[in-house]
Amino acid sequence: MTENLAQSIDQLLAGGCSEEALRLAKAKAAQGNPDALMLLATWQLAGHLLPRDRVAAGRWLRAAAQAGHVEAAMMEVALTANGGLDKEADWPAALALLQSAARSGPLARAHLDLVDRMHITHTGLPLEPAERHRLTNDLDAYLLPGFCSAEECRHLAEAAIPVLEPALITDPLTGKVREHPVRTSHAAFLGPTRESLPARAINLRIAAASGTLVTQGEPLVVLHYAPGQQYRPHMDTLPAVTNQRIWTMLVYLNEGYRAGETQFPAIGLSIKGKLGDALLFR
């Protein structure tokens, strides 16, 4: 967002003048200001200052993208691919939007180049089933070697860098999400608005490999462990929920690290994946 517009909007909101902020954003949007158009799209998506309306948000996004807003164009691709605009998930339409954005945008071009190198169908599904090896008879756990390419791993890692925050846990006593010394890593959620087309293809691959629907998956999370950081023994199931997790898949985005194994202490199993390997367990 241009500095002057951002400052004006922020000052109005800080002063409790939300109606004035909305009027200013709409006035600038009527003049074709791409930042104002994008702001209205995000407000409409979140239900902030405007009623939550994903169809209307899609119209703002389309206008912002046509006005040259790069982030709006990429968000429109993501939400078209995963159905986040209250329409059916539509890979071909999302691909067409990405191809259009790639004509003038280097980021879209890079995403499109990666999609072109992925072994997928015209709807983004994997062409071939992933190779998987059962690790032990004591646990429903599988290693999937080379599940992601080095380029795909780099794409996910780079997408996470701007949004990394301290990782959280769900407190088993209160059910609330909070920081806790049991988990000292950082995490980045690549939710529906940040799910690039390559990330969407990887999520479709994860669903196929785990025998689930992509709609059953939580937003993709990238975890970053600096030296000395860890996640102490824990359960991946969630406390007091009716729609419980059934599988976890971990994809190793790098290799050459010391320690850092994924351990199942009750059965003495320790896994140290290589770049692009995946670990799937019930």
Secondary structure, 3 states (H helix, E strand, C coil): CCHHHHHHHHHHHHCCCHHHHHHHHHHHHHCCCHHHHHHHHHHHHHCCCCCCCHHHHHHHHHHHHHCCCHHHHHHHHHHHHHCCCCCCCCHHHHHHHHHHHHCCCHHHHHHHHHHHHCCECCCCCECCCCCCEECCCCCCEEEECCCCCHHHHHHHHHHHHHHCEECCEECCCCCCEECECCECCEEEEECHHHCCHHHHHHHHHHHHHHCCCHHHCCCEEEEECCCCCCECCCCCCCCCCCCCCCCEEEECCCCCCCCCCEEECCCCEEECCCCCCEEEEC
